[in-house]
């Protein structure tokens, strides 16, 4: 079973800023969200834990599982270039992403999807036939892209509609290539 979690909240999330590779570690609420994920997933023994190289994703993975995460660069957050850290309302967008004609360094969507799909394909080859429990910790874009791997890329190519909120998870299985579980609400009201 594959458990895909989005990192807990950071101050940039709280402030409504775009957060990419210049992100922050978890704030107090983000740590609570990761602790809540730990509680929700406590009955699962994880065989593998993978994470984006971003500190907030590693923290969430390790708090949730109590295991050291294996970092894979292919799970890194979408590169927002010069738009990283800006207030969401101030950013000139091209669809759901910062406009690469205005902001230097914005990653090409197809390249991003290719690297995440590469990770997932390798994971499927290595563990697709096994009964292993695998946790993957990432970002809004990561959870959306992995959702697209299992459910297909939406017609409008907006993979973010398949993503999770901070401190939430989705559950998938390679055998069926479809979502099995619902999004878990990890707000404090469930603790």
C-alpha positions in Angstrom: 0.0 0.0 0.0 1.2 3.5 -0.8 0.6 6.3 1.6 1.2 9.8 0.1 1.3 12.6 2.7 1.7 16.3 2.3 4.0 18.0 4.7 2.5 19.9 7.7 2.0 23.6 7.8 4.9 26.1 7.7 4.8 29.8 8.4 4.8 30.4 4.6 1.7 28.3 4.2 0.1 30.2 7.1 1.0 33.6 5.5 -0.5 32.6 2.1 2.9 32.6 0.3 4.0 30.3 -2.5 6.5 27.9 -1.0 9.0 26.1 -3.2 12.6 25.2 -2.7 13.2 28.2 -0.4 10.7 26.9 2.1 10.7 26.7 5.9 10.6 23.9 8.4 7.3 23.0 10.1 5.7 25.4 12.5 3.9 24.4 15.7 0.7 23.6 13.8 2.7 21.6 11.2 4.3 19.5 14.0 0.8 18.9 15.4 -0.5 17.8 12.0 2.5 15.4 11.6 1.8 14.0 15.2 -1.9 13.6 14.2 -0.8 11.6 11.1 1.3 9.5 13.4 -1.7 8.7 15.5 -4.0 8.0 12.4 -1.4 5.7 10.8 -0.1 4.1 14.0 -1.5 0.7 13.1 0.6 0.5 10.0 4.1 -0.8 9.9 6.0 1.0 7.1 8.6 -0.9 5.2 9.9 2.1 3.3 9.7 5.9 3.9 10.6 8.2 1.1 10.7 12.0 1.1 11.3 15.1 -0.9 14.7 16.7 0.1 12.8 19.7 1.7 13.1 19.9 5.4 9.4 20.2 6.0 8.7 17.0 4.1 11.4 15.1 5.9 10.2 16.3 9.3 6.6 15.2 8.5 7.8 11.8 7.3 10.0 11.1 10.3 7.5 12.4 12.9 4.7 10.4 11.2 6.6 7.1 11.0 9.4 7.3 13.6 11.7 6.1 10.8 14.5 7.9 8.9 13.3 8.9 5.5 15.2 8.1 2.3 15.4 11.3 0.4 14.9 11.2 -3.4 15.5 14.3 -5.4 12.8 13.4 -7.9 10.3 14.1 -5.1 11.5 17.7 -4.7 8.9 20.4 -4.8 8.1 22.1 -8.1 10.6 24.9 -8.7 8.7 28.2 -8.5 11.8 30.2 -9.5 11.6 33.9 -8.7 8.0 33.5 -7.5 9.1 31.4 -4.5 8.1 33.1 -1.3 5.8 35.7 -2.8 2.2 36.3 -1.6 -0.1 34.2 -3.7 -2.3 37.2 -4.6 0.6 39.1 -5.9 1.9 36.5 -8.4 1.0 36.7 -12.0 -0.2 33.3 -12.9 -0.4 31.2 -16.1 -3.2 28.9 -15.1 -2.4 27.5 -11.6 1.4 28.2 -11.9 3.6 31.3 -11.8 3.9 32.7 -15.3 7.4 31.6 -16.6 7.5 34.6 -18.9 7.5 36.9 -15.9 9.5 34.8 -13.3 12.8 33.3 -14.2 13.5 29.7 -13.1 10.0 28.3 -13.1 10.2 24.6 -13.8 8.5 23.2 -16.9 5.4 21.2 -15.9 6.2 18.3 -18.2 9.7 18.0 -16.7 8.3 18.0 -13.2 5.7 15.3 -14.0 8.4 13.2 -15.7 10.7 13.2 -12.7 7.9 12.3 -10.2 6.5 9.6 -12.6 10.0 8.2 -13.0 10.2 7.8 -9.2 6.8 6.1 -9.1 7.6 3.8 -12.1 10.8 2.7 -10.4 8.9 2.1 -7.1 6.3 0.1 -9.0 8.9 -2.1 -10.7 10.7 -2.7 -7.4 7.7 -3.1 -5.1 4.5 -3.3 -7.2 4.0 -7.0 -6.6 4.8 -6.9 -2.9 2.7 -6.4 0.1 4.9 -3.6 1.4 3.6 -0.4 3.1 5.4 2.6 1.6 5.1 6.2 2.8 5.9 9.1 0.5 6.2 12.6 2.0 6.0 15.6 -0.3 4.2 18.7 -1.3 0.9 19.8 -2.8 2.4 19.4 -6.2 3.9 16.0 -5.3 0.6 14.6 -3.9 -1.2 15.9 -7.0 1.3 14.4 -9.4 1.3 11.0 -7.6 -2.5 11.2 -7.8 -2.2 11.7 -11.5 0.1 8.7 -11.8 -2.7 6.5 -10.3 -5.8 8.2 -11.6 -4.6 9.8 -14.9 -3.7 13.3 -15.7 -6.9 15.5 -15.7 -8.0 16.7 -19.0 -7.2 20.3 -18.1 -3.7 19.1 -16.9 -4.4 20.6 -13.4 -2.8 17.9 -11.2 -3.3 20.2 -8.1 -6.9 19.2 -7.9 -5.7 15.7 -7.0 -3.5 17.0 -4.2 -3.8 16.9 -0.4 -3.9 19.7 2.1 -1.2 20.2 4.7 -0.9 17.2 7.0 -3.2 15.0 5.0 -2.7 11.8 3.2 -4.1 9.6 0.4 -3.8 5.9 -0.1 -3.1 4.1 -3.3 -2.3 0.6 -4.5 -0.2 -0.4 -7.5 -2.2 -3.5 -8.3 -5.3 -1.6 -9.1 -3.8 1.8 -10.1 -6.7 3.6 -8.3 -7.3 5.4 -5.1 -8.4 3.2 -2.3 -8.8 5.5 0.7 -10.3 8.9 1.2 -8.4 12.0 2.1 -7.8 11.9 5.8 -8.8 15.1 7.7 -6.0 15.6 10.1 -7.2 18.8 11.8 -7.0 18.9 15.5 -10.7 18.4 15.9 -10.0 14.6 15.2 -7.4 14.2 17.9 
